[in-house]
Amino acid sequence: MYEMKPLFKGRMQALLPDIIDFEKFNKIIHQSPRNFIRCNTIKISPESLFERLKQRWNVVQPFPNHKEIILIDQDLLPGELGNALEHILGYYYVQEVSSMMSALALDPRPEELILDVCASPGSKTSQIAASMKNTGTLIANDLKIDRIKILAATLERCGVMNAIITRNDGILLCERLAKRGLKFDKILLDAPCSGEGTLRSSPKTFLMWNPKVVKNLSRMQKKLLAYSLKCLKSGGTLVYSTCTHSPEENESVVNFAINNFPVRVEIINLPLKCREGITSWHEDSYSQEVQKCCRIYPHDNDSEGFFVAKMTLLEEVK
């Protein structure tokens, strides 16, 4: 069993100063995550999928307002979800519940023009396309060819027809689109991050965590956010999300946007328990507006860890 590095442990204790709270966190990150799937409503209704799956597994729809989120409430064999016929047919996508929150916050609608800046492996991209009812235009971007192959396979299996896949550095892509005057209704920036929230599904993160990586990622995330905002319409929505707990990669990035761009941070209503964003970290102080961000901790929801921020652009950025 891997354990937290001392420096990482100290940081998490600072974020969760209550001893009992921290111990609950430390306990759950050593447990395997629950088996969540998301119904792909492009191909099947949640009701029909539920009826099919309950013949085989103990299935639960834990959120009345989000029937597409389904929990397989039992132990499964390795690969059992991925090898099921319904998965092969694209009826569902195996996706951790906290990962679904950024697309819910984005609230995609039919006929909109939407950009997914860092799209692979396609979990949130396919979720967005389903909410758009396969209409409008969805640009799904990623950089590395192996990730593009995974993204393309996901979208094909899920029957996504309204997506254009691009292979570009996210910053350069946004710069080119902005120069051509292309502005999006909504943008999802699910940024590359240190992955502190994925300890349950990826225990190697215990070993790979490095404070230098956190610092370097924070700089890149701020640059990605700055260029993404240049592609957003006035009144448009940008959702920034990560699967990490690090304030440098979360509130610090949102605070950067508040201080440098005409944005308003929005209150988010999600089906998971959210904690407010923090307003100070070590020597840094952040705007009170970052409290509207959503911190999702594993022990609050029996999930992975996640962070979601929703912003409205008040006037176009040149």
C-alpha positions as CSV (number, residue, x, y, z in Angstrom):
1,M,0.0,0.0,0.0
2,Y,1.4,3.3,-1.1
3,E,1.5,6.3,1.4
4,M,1.5,10.0,0.9
5,K,4.9,11.7,0.7
6,P,5.5,13.8,3.8
7,L,5.2,17.1,1.9
8,F,2.0,16.1,0.2
9,K,0.6,14.8,3.5
10,G,1.4,18.2,5.1
11,R,-0.3,20.1,2.3
12,M,-3.5,17.9,2.6
13,Q,-3.5,18.4,6.4
14,A,-3.4,22.1,5.8
15,L,-6.4,21.8,3.4
16,L,-8.2,19.5,5.8
17,P,-7.1,20.8,9.3
18,D,-9.6,18.9,11.2
19,I,-7.9,15.6,12.4
20,I,-11.0,13.4,11.9
21,D,-11.7,15.0,8.4
22,F,-8.1,14.3,7.3
23,E,-8.2,10.7,8.6
24,K,-11.4,10.1,6.6
25,F,-9.6,11.4,3.5
26,N,-6.5,9.3,4.3
27,K,-8.6,6.2,4.7
28,I,-10.7,6.4,1.6
29,I,-7.8,7.2,-0.8
30,H,-6.6,3.7,-0.1
31,Q,-9.8,2.1,-1.2
32,S,-10.8,1.3,-4.8
33,P,-13.3,3.7,-6.4
34,R,-16.9,2.7,-6.9
35,N,-18.1,1.5,-10.4
36,F,-19.9,4.4,-12.1
37,I,-21.0,4.5,-15.7
38,R,-22.7,7.3,-17.7
39,C,-25.6,6.4,-20.0
40,N,-24.8,7.6,-23.5
41,T,-28.2,9.2,-24.4
42,I,-27.2,9.6,-28.0
43,K,-27.8,5.8,-28.4
44,I,-30.2,4.8,-25.5
45,S,-32.3,6.3,-22.8
46,P,-31.3,5.9,-19.2
47,E,-34.5,4.0,-18.5
48,S,-33.9,1.5,-21.2
49,L,-30.2,1.0,-20.2
50,F,-31.2,0.6,-16.6
51,E,-33.7,-2.2,-17.5
52,R,-31.0,-4.0,-19.5
53,L,-28.3,-3.8,-16.9
54,K,-30.4,-4.7,-13.9
55,Q,-30.8,-8.2,-15.4
56,R,-27.1,-8.7,-14.9
57,W,-25.9,-6.3,-12.1
58,N,-27.2,-4.5,-9.0
59,V,-27.7,-1.0,-10.6
60,V,-28.6,2.2,-8.9
61,Q,-29.5,5.7,-10.2
62,P,-28.3,7.7,-7.2
63,F,-29.3,11.2,-8.5
64,P,-33.0,11.7,-9.4
65,N,-32.2,14.7,-11.6
66,H,-29.4,12.9,-13.5
67,K,-30.7,9.5,-14.4
68,E,-27.8,9.1,-16.9
69,I,-25.5,8.6,-13.9
70,I,-25.6,4.9,-12.9
71,L,-23.8,3.1,-10.1
72,I,-23.0,-0.6,-10.4
73,D,-23.3,-1.4,-6.7
74,Q,-21.4,-4.6,-6.4
75,D,-17.9,-6.1,-6.9
76,L,-17.0,-6.7,-10.5
77,L,-14.4,-8.8,-12.2
78,P,-11.5,-6.9,-13.8
79,G,-12.6,-5.6,-17.2
80,E,-16.2,-6.7,-16.7
81,L,-17.7,-3.3,-17.4
82,G,-15.5,-2.7,-20.5
83,N,-16.2,-6.1,-22.0
84,A,-20.0,-5.9,-21.6
85,L,-22.0,-5.8,-24.9
86,E,-23.7,-2.5,-23.9
87,H,-20.2,-0.9,-23.5
88,I,-19.0,-2.2,-26.9
89,L,-22.2,-0.8,-28.5
90,G,-21.6,2.6,-27.0
91,Y,-24.6,2.5,-24.7
92,Y,-22.6,3.6,-21.7
93,Y,-19.2,5.1,-20.9
94,V,-17.2,4.0,-17.8
95,Q,-16.6,7.3,-16.0
96,E,-16.0,8.2,-12.4
97,V,-18.8,10.3,-11.0
98,S,-16.7,13.4,-10.1
99,S,-15.4,13.5,-13.6
100,M,-18.9,14.1,-14.9
101,M,-19.3,17.3,-12.9
102,S,-17.5,19.7,-15.2
103,A,-19.7,18.9,-18.2
104,L,-22.8,19.3,-15.9
105,A,-21.5,22.7,-14.8
106,L,-20.9,23.7,-18.5
107,D,-24.6,22.9,-19.2
108,P,-24.2,22.4,-23.0
109,R,-27.3,23.0,-25.1
110,P,-28.4,21.9,-28.6
111,E,-27.0,23.9,-31.6
112,E,-24.3,25.7,-29.6
113,L,-20.7,26.1,-30.6
114,I,-18.5,24.5,-28.0
115,L,-14.7,24.0,-27.6
116,D,-13.2,21.2,-25.5
117,V,-9.6,22.3,-25.2
118,C,-8.0,19.2,-23.7
119,A,-10.5,16.5,-24.8
120,S,-8.9,13.1,-24.8
121,P,-9.9,10.4,-23.8
122,G,-13.3,11.8,-24.7
123,S,-15.3,11.1,-21.5
124,K,-16.4,14.7,-21.1
125,T,-16.5,15.3,-24.9
126,S,-19.0,12.6,-25.4
127,Q,-21.0,13.8,-22.4
128,I,-21.1,17.3,-23.9
129,A,-22.2,15.9,-27.3
130,A,-25.0,14.0,-25.6
131,S,-26.3,17.1,-23.9
132,M,-26.1,18.9,-27.3
133,K,-28.3,16.1,-28.7
134,N,-25.6,15.6,-31.4
135,T,-26.4,19.0,-32.9
136,G,-24.4,22.2,-33.2
137,T,-20.6,22.0,-33.4
138,L,-18.2,20.6,-30.9
139,I,-14.4,21.1,-31.4
140,A,-12.5,18.4,-29.5
141,N,-8.8,19.1,-29.3
142,D,-5.8,17.3,-28.0
143,L,-2.1,17.3,-28.7
144,K,-0.5,13.8,-28.8
145,I,-1.4,11.4,-31.6
146,D,-1.9,8.5,-29.2
147,R,-4.4,10.6,-27.3
148,I,-6.1,11.6,-30.5
149,K,-6.6,8.0,-31.4
150,I,-8.3,7.2,-28.1
151,L,-10.5,10.3,-28.5
152,A,-11.5,9.3,-32.0
153,A,-12.3,5.8,-30.9
154,T,-14.4,7.1,-28.0
155,L,-16.4,9.5,-30.2
156,E,-17.0,6.8,-32.8
157,R,-18.2,4.2,-30.3
158,C,-20.5,6.7,-28.7
159,G,-22.0,7.8,-32.0
160,V,-20.9,11.4,-31.8
161,M,-21.6,13.1,-35.1
162,N,-21.3,16.8,-34.2
163,A,-17.6,16.8,-33.2
164,I,-14.5,18.0,-35.2
165,I,-11.3,16.6,-33.8
166,T,-8.2,18.8,-33.9
167,R,-4.6,18.0,-33.0
168,N,-3.0,21.1,-31.6
169,D,-1.3,22.6,-28.6
170,G,-4.3,24.1,-26.8
171,I,-2.6,27.5,-26.5
172,L,-1.7,27.8,-30.1
173,L,-5.1,26.5,-31.2
174,C,-6.9,29.2,-29.2
175,E,-4.5,31.8,-30.5
176,R,-5.2,30.9,-34.1
177,L,-9.0,30.7,-33.6
178,A,-9.1,34.1,-31.8
179,K,-7.1,35.7,-34.7
180,R,-9.7,34.4,-37.1
181,G,-12.5,35.9,-35.0
182,L,-14.0,32.5,-34.0
183,K,-15.8,32.9,-30.7
184,F,-17.5,30.0,-28.8
185,D,-20.7,29.9,-26.8
186,K,-19.0,27.7,-24.2
187,I,-15.6,26.3,-23.5
188,L,-14.5,23.4,-21.3
189,L,-10.9,23.6,-20.1
190,D,-10.3,20.3,-18.2
191,A,-6.7,21.1,-17.7
192,P,-3.7,18.7,-17.4
193,C,-2.9,18.6,-13.7
194,S,-0.9,16.8,-11.0
195,G,-3.8,14.3,-10.5
196,E,-3.9,14.4,-6.7
197,G,-7.6,13.5,-6.9
198,T,-7.0,10.2,-8.7
199,L,-5.2,8.3,-5.9
200,R,-8.0,5.7,-5.6
201,S,-7.9,4.7,-9.2
202,S,-4.2,5.4,-9.9
203,P,-2.2,4.6,-6.7
204,K,1.0,5.3,-8.6
205,T,0.2,9.0,-8.1
206,F,1.4,8.6,-4.5
207,L,4.9,7.9,-5.9
208,M,4.7,10.3,-8.9
209,W,3.6,13.4,-6.9
210,N,6.2,16.2,-7.1
211,P,5.9,19.9,-5.9
212,K,7.9,21.1,-8.8
213,V,5.4,19.6,-11.2
214,V,2.6,21.4,-9.4
215,K,4.3,24.7,-9.8
216,N,5.1,24.2,-13.5
217,L,1.5,23.0,-14.2
218,S,0.1,26.1,-12.6
219,R,1.9,28.4,-15.0
220,M,0.8,26.3,-18.0
221,Q,-2.8,26.2,-16.7
222,K,-3.0,30.0,-16.4
223,K,-1.7,30.4,-19.9
224,L,-4.2,27.9,-21.2
225,L,-7.0,29.7,-19.5
226,A,-5.9,33.1,-20.8
227,Y,-5.9,32.0,-24.4
228,S,-9.1,30.1,-24.0
229,L,-10.9,33.2,-22.8
230,K,-9.8,34.9,-26.0
231,C,-12.0,32.5,-27.9
232,L,-15.1,33.0,-25.8
233,K,-18.1,35.1,-26.7
234,S,-19.2,37.9,-24.5
235,G,-21.7,36.4,-22.1
236,G,-20.2,32.9,-22.8
237,T,-19.4,30.3,-20.3
238,L,-16.0,28.7,-19.5
239,V,-15.7,25.8,-17.1
240,Y,-12.2,25.2,-15.7
241,S,-11.7,21.8,-14.0
242,T,-8.9,19.6,-12.7
243,C,-8.7,16.3,-10.9
244,T,-6.4,17.7,-8.2
245,H,-6.6,19.3,-4.8
246,S,-3.6,21.7,-5.3
247,P,-4.6,25.4,-4.7
248,E,-1.8,26.4,-7.1
249,E,-3.7,24.6,-9.9
250,N,-7.2,25.5,-8.8
251,E,-8.0,28.7,-6.9
252,S,-4.8,30.4,-8.0
253,V,-5.7,29.8,-11.6
254,V,-9.2,31.2,-11.1
255,N,-7.8,34.1,-9.2
256,F,-5.5,34.9,-12.1
257,A,-8.5,35.0,-14.4
258,I,-10.4,37.3,-12.0
259,N,-7.5,39.7,-11.8
260,N,-6.7,39.9,-15.5
261,F,-9.9,39.3,-17.4
262,P,-13.5,40.6,-17.3
263,V,-15.0,37.4,-15.8
264,R,-17.6,36.6,-13.2
265,V,-17.3,33.5,-11.2
266,E,-20.7,31.7,-11.0
267,I,-22.2,29.6,-8.2
268,I,-22.4,26.0,-9.3
269,N,-25.2,23.5,-8.4
270,L,-23.9,20.0,-8.7
271,P,-25.3,16.6,-7.4
272,L,-22.2,15.9,-5.4
273,K,-21.3,17.6,-2.1
274,C,-19.0,20.5,-2.8
275,R,-16.8,22.6,-0.5
276,E,-16.1,26.2,-1.1
277,G,-12.9,27.3,-2.8
278,I,-10.2,28.5,-0.3
279,T,-9.2,32.2,-0.2
280,S,-5.6,31.9,1.0
281,W,-2.8,29.4,0.7
282,H,0.6,29.8,2.3
283,E,1.6,33.4,1.4
284,D,-1.0,33.9,-1.3
285,S,-4.4,35.5,-0.9
286,Y,-7.2,35.0,-3.4
287,S,-10.4,37.0,-4.3
288,Q,-13.4,36.1,-2.2
289,E,-15.1,35.2,-5.5
290,V,-13.1,31.9,-5.6
291,Q,-15.3,30.6,-2.8
292,K,-17.9,30.0,-5.5
293,C,-15.6,27.3,-6.9
294,C,-16.4,23.6,-6.1
295,R,-13.9,21.4,-4.2
296,I,-14.9,17.7,-4.4
297,Y,-13.2,15.6,-1.8
298,P,-13.2,11.8,-2.0
299,H,-14.4,11.2,1.6
300,D,-17.4,13.6,1.1
301,N,-18.9,11.6,-1.8
302,D,-17.1,8.3,-1.9
303,S,-15.6,9.4,-5.2
304,E,-12.4,10.7,-6.6
305,G,-11.2,14.2,-5.9
306,F,-12.1,17.0,-8.3
307,F,-12.3,20.8,-8.7
308,V,-14.7,22.8,-10.8
309,A,-15.0,26.5,-11.5
310,K,-17.6,28.2,-13.8
311,M,-17.0,31.7,-15.3
312,T,-19.0,34.0,-17.4
313,L,-17.1,36.4,-19.7
314,L,-18.5,39.9,-19.4
315,E,-16.9,41.3,-22.5
316,E,-14.9,39.9,-25.4
317,V,-11.1,39.7,-24.9
318,K,-8.9,41.0,-27.7
